[in-house]
Amino acid sequence: MSKMKKILFITFLLFMVFACRKDFERPSWDVDLLAPLIRTTLTLNDLLPDSVIQVNPDTSIKLVFQTTIFNIEMDSLFKIPDTTVTEVYIFPFNSVANPGNSFYSTNKQVTLNVSNGVELNYALVESGFIELEIFSQIKEKIIITYTVPSATKNGDTLVIKDIVDAGTFSQDGYLKKIINLSGYELDLTGVSKSEVNTFITRAVATVDTNALTPVTISMGEKITYKNTLVDIVPYFVRGYFGTQQIHFGPATTNISAFNQFTAGTLDLEQVDVTLDFKNGIGVDAQLVVNQFATISTSTANTANLSHTSIGTPLNLNRAQLTYSVPEVNFTHYNIAMNTANSNIDQLIELFPNQLLYDINLNVNPFGNISGGNDFVYKKHTLETNLNVEFPLSLVANNLTLQDTVDFNIPSESENGRIIDGTLFIYANNGYPFDALLKLALYDENNNLLQNLSVNNYIQSAPVDAFLKVISKKESVVAISLTPTDVDNLYKAKKIVLSIAFTTAAQPQFIKIYEGYSIDIKVVGDFSYTTNFN
């Protein structure tokens, strides 16, 4: 057989062999390819709320945040419950009344059952109403004039005039009116002008002017008035609020400033905290802080404040009316805490997510020294605020910050399926800290699939003589992937990057400056199994 014939014969045999294979017998090759997976830059702005970060004149960073611990509002001092007053007038003898003639009148003092012994002499109503019901057994229509001399709006007294239908032998005449009290001023000093919590109502009954004949009023017939004050909410009140003791706590309030700090410890060079009691109510108050602490629920650690203010009575003066805008001048009592006079830094270094407080408040501890001129606006409260400020000048040990990035590897790419490989992490570190990186894989339901740990440190950025970063430092670390790792990479929809910073190389306090960042790029050096058709 000639050489050419041999070549043709071998070619024919190869063609027949491959043409007769089934699909699952198609040939495959292992191919190595590089695939970029993640690229992100982390700054403090990514890890902390913008409202928390402030820049000093030297571009160093400080953290500033404020939270309200509790408020004492108007309804903490007193409440005005719904109040119903019913008056029944029974005519003692027979009489005759002509059309247009008044045959009945009554004045009534209504006393509000204000809670906590509070004595009000004036109220400006924001919302609420009087529900007035009148039942009449008079056998003719009557005109009712209902007046609340104690209630005025824009100088006008509250007056309601309406007709009550004639009663029959089987059914009383009936009228129901809903009177909106919004914007009304209430004089609560009664007829004598020396009462408290008391207003006046007046009702006059007149025979309908359109009646054709005089009406006979029989002995025993009656008119019933039912007054109900409903949902009264004052905008402003004045009076004497009594001597009250209000206890707050032990209770907790949540704080979120440190939510992104998930592990490790730090030592802060300086912490300044102010506990600000801001009084917008016209009462004197005495406060006793029994306990103040921070809690980290993730570590179950609590740090109690040690400061001279704990357990010491603190006198807070009443707010003053301005008769202008704003309506009051607030008074303040500040407790200043720092690293020199307390252990406040320990409370911050805990990375707390809760504040614990236990505070006693005595209202009017010296009695009625205002002569019945205590006051409160609904919108002005006695607030307790915590103001925290500290420069990011610190010593850190595994101080861990986190960021979450979306992630997806198609189950089958044009290159085939990954069988193994290595993740290379390129870190351009602009922080003066060494760092350890950990990658946590999560599925679409936020279930943890696996942690991928990096054993080698990301090196810190070089610094000058003032410990300020002069350039970024690049480090490359690798993670070898097992088949299980590969399976979880395919399942993962999110990757949580945890970066643990340590200042071991710089034991003194180090400031963080604006613009510091770390660039993270994750590249997969994968081996694929590729099928050829």
Buried (B, 14 or more C-beta within 10 A) or exposed (E): EEEEEEEEEEEEEEEEEEEEEEEEEEEEEEEEBEBEBBEBEBBBEEBBEEEBBBEEEEEBBBBBBBBEBBEBBBEBBBBBEEBEBEBEBEBEEEBEBEBEBEBBEEEEBBBBEBEEEBBBBBBBBBBBBBBBBBBBBBBBBBBBBBBBBBBBBEEEEBEBEBBBBBBEEEEBBEBEBEBEBEEBBBBBBBEEEEBBBBBBBBBBBBBBEEBEEBBEBEEEBBBBBBBBBEEBBBBBBBBBBBBBEBEBBEBBBEBEBBBBBBBBBBBBBBBBBBBBBBBBBBBBBBBBBBBBBBBBEEEEEBBBBBBEBBEEEBEBEBBEBEEEEEBBEBBEBEBBBBBEEBBBBBBBBBBBBBBBBBBBBBBBBEEBEBEBBBBBBBBBBBBBBBBBBBBBBBBBEBBBBBBEBEBEBEEEBEBBBBEBBEBBBBBBBBBBBBBBBBBBBBEEEEEEBBEBEBEEBBBBBEBEEEBBBEEBBEBEBEBEBEEEBBBBBBBBBBBBBBBBBBBEEBEEBBBBBBEBBBBBBBBBBBBBEBEEE
